[in-house]
Amino acid sequence: LNKIDELQEVLIAGSFERPTSTDCMDIVSPVDGKLIGTIPICASATVEHAAESAQEAQEEWRLTHYTERYELLQKAADLIEANKETFAKELTWEQGKPLGDSLIELEGCIGYFRGAAEDIKRLETGFLPIFDPKKRVITVRDPIGVIGVITPWNFPWDIPCFNIASILASGNSVILKPAEQTPLSGLRLIQCLQKAGFPKGTVSLVQGVGEVTGEAISSSNLIDGISFTGSTETGRAIARAGSSNLKRLCLELGGNGPMIILDDADLDIAVADVALSCFWNSGQVCNAGERILVQEKIHKEFLEKVLLEAKNHKLGNPFDEGVTMGPMNNEEVALKTDRHIENAKEKGAKILLGGKRASGFPTNLYFPPTVIDGVTTEMLLNKEETFGPVCPTITFEDMDDALRITESSKYGLQASVYTRSIKKAFYMAERIRTGTITVNEANNFWEGRLPWGGVRASGMGRVGGRYALEQYTEIKTIIFDLSKS
Ligand code: ADP
């Protein structure tokens, strides 16, 4: 793969252009350390220009018949499908995940566009009872308006598409700012949307770093809503900046997924799911298995099995067949993993496997599967989101002890419980404060049509299938008085 010159382009008011007089930033591949390209760091003037054209586009776009939007969404899906192999290679190059996983990610994106196109045909609204017999009431769903979409680097295709398909289906205009670490996938997506024929201004792309470009989006008074996926800290900054014009917020923030394995569980199933949840995408997943809670009686057996299972997760060049883990995406996230492991060691935890970066690779970002025993609630591994390929094991006495440990972290995105007892599964599922809980299924289980979102420090709002159409629209009530017509 060679340097991509088009990375300098943004899409504003219907045409691709290269912003002048902005700072720039080089983007380097975590796989081989080579230069992918240079992006402009768009400042407020560029963002405002995009927002003005997005507002102008709203006048007609919000009133289009859904069949028109259906056709455009299907066209976008066709274009992604036709180019998915090339896009998957570029995704691996800029993100670091194995090529097979990149292809699966692209397939998912095609599904989001086709799914949103179908969902919009079926979005029902209401005919409401009203006390006055001379009146009739219906509700319709109006788009929010212009939505800024700010996305992270762990799923550079999936997360933008997952949100943008529903945002456009419901008649909003969209301005995408991809993560500065993975700007190429965002550019390719927006090129597809432009080619599909979405009208001028309905789709815009800006590039840049969070503190400049992201901040300009969240504080713009021309932008009506934000769809943000990223860290809790950034989510708070966006909520603060967005309060100036009371933006509608959908915040999908961090997670600290507890996987709770009770002593009556099928241990082989649990162990395979734990390894997958901890090591897939090198743990850089918001619903990864972040804390592995194991009941005391099965602790020893669990460790023996998980160390064996970890061998099935192979670190290497993500373009090579058989490799299941590529490099981590960037130095910052790898440093956080280093720090959490160091903190655990200082506080008495034991590293049973991995624990430090692997040598002999083109960059310093290759991190092997890591298994740690003796983790306690005081450690950063328990309190914070690690986002690395780490399986930190915490033991517990009984279900209430497991609940206490779960609650010692502020997050609430996804959790899982392993048991053969339906009664115990319900006991846990009804008590854990979380957006999603799986029973005898991996913590990072994901199906894009289910309601998705967190509670507490994991954010607000629900997306996924028809829930996203509800999230990105607002109810308008229309009252007819039949006696006066
Ligand atoms: P991570 O720590 O995983 O990189 P971030 O929350 O920092 O996650 O980044 C996710 C997205 O949020 C990126 O597109 C980034 O540029 C953007 N971002 C970071 N800081 C801000 C900010 N202050 N305002 C708006 N967007 C931001």
Boltz pocket constraint, residues with backbone or C-beta under 6 A from the ligand:
constraints:
  - pocket:
      binder: B
      contacts: [[A, 150], [A, 151], [A, 152], [A, 153], [A, 177], [A, 178], [A, 179], [A, 180], [A, 208], [A, 209], [A, 210], [A, 211], [A, 213], [A, 214], [A, 215], [A, 218], [A, 229], [A, 230], [A, 231], [A, 232], [A, 234], [A, 235], [A, 237], [A, 238]]
      max_distance: 6.0
